[in-house]
Amino acid sequence: MPKHIKLKRGFDINLAGKAKKVVSDAPPSDTYAVKPTDFPGMLRPKVIVNEGDTVKAGTPILFDRRKDSVMYCAPVSGEVAEVKRGEKRKLLEIKILADKKIVYEDYTQYSVSDLASISREDAMEQILKGGVWPQIVQRPYGIVADPVDTPKDIFISTFDTSPLGPDYNLLLKGQGNFFSAGVEILQKFTSGKVHIGVDADAEVSSVFSDVKGAITTKFSGPHPAGNVGVHIHHVSPIGKGQMVWTVNPHGVVQIGKLFLNGKYDTSKIICLAGSEVKKPQYYSTYSGACIDKISEGKIEHRNVRYISGNVLTGERIEPDGYLGYYHNQITVI
């Protein structure tokens, strides 16, 4: 039976505009973007495409000179429309004018039966080449993990207690095989265990409960009970000279899809929530989507604030801004 940790400290901020559990296809965005600012610790980004280039979903377009083996890839196929820079030529975003039908780079190399026998080195090569390594985040510091490191443990939180946070049971419904495959691959990178944190106060989806080889821990209590940092503190605190890695559930699924389908698949379900949204609900889209068409005709007033993520840790964006790499939520207040 999983260990149950009950948290007493914290506070739930109950905001208006919780998304109903209804999923619709979002209108396709004209453009998608990769933003270096989504990746803390990226100080020396190097663009490897030019405006006008044609890319596929999964084509490397950017890397950090300090970790040049980690590729950041195009979320969709299309034409590189703009390499946008700010003051002192700081790279702000790479915009891609999307194709009507997405074409993928082919990373087919493994099948389901291969997963157990894949070596750590081969698994790492596939993840780095296939563009999903940025989903792996190092703690402390919250930066993209360094492939040369070996964490003592890897943590995955499968629920979100932040204000208007999405329901991961709904976000990953039917993705159990990819989630399990992703966990199996992640186990190859740690000298310890893969830990999965679940909500003790809600029904746990079979996507998370049927995972073999991982240690499941139940958490209950007010926010921040769902934060992965809280899970690390209570299950395997970080000592001097130690580190752990974290991956959000969508990232785990994306790793699984890379190995099982051979694709860099950034499709995801997000929630559009907040007090200024007429009918808050869930939409299927792709990472880096422009939010203009997703929110078009769904906002009550003009003078509102758009946030990629939640109101506590999200990023304020413009009405024609882009969904953050790690975000599964757009909040309008």
Secondary structure, 3 states (H helix, E strand, C coil): CCEEEECCCCCCCCCCCCCCCCEEECCCCCEEEECHHHCCCCCCEEECCCCCCEECECCEEEEECCEEEEEEECCCCEEEEEEEECHHHCEEEEEEEECCCCCECCCCCCCHHHHHHCCHHHHHHHHHHHCCHHHCEEECCCEECCCCCCCCCEEEECCCCCCCCCCHHHHCCCCHHHHHHHHHHHHHHCCCCEEEEEECCCCCCHHHHCCCCCEEEEEECCCCCCCHHHHHHHHCCCCCCCCEEECCHHHHHHHHHHHHHCCCCCEEEEEEECCCECCCEEEEEECCEECHHHHCCCECCCCCCEEECCCCCCEEECCCCECCCCCCEEEEC
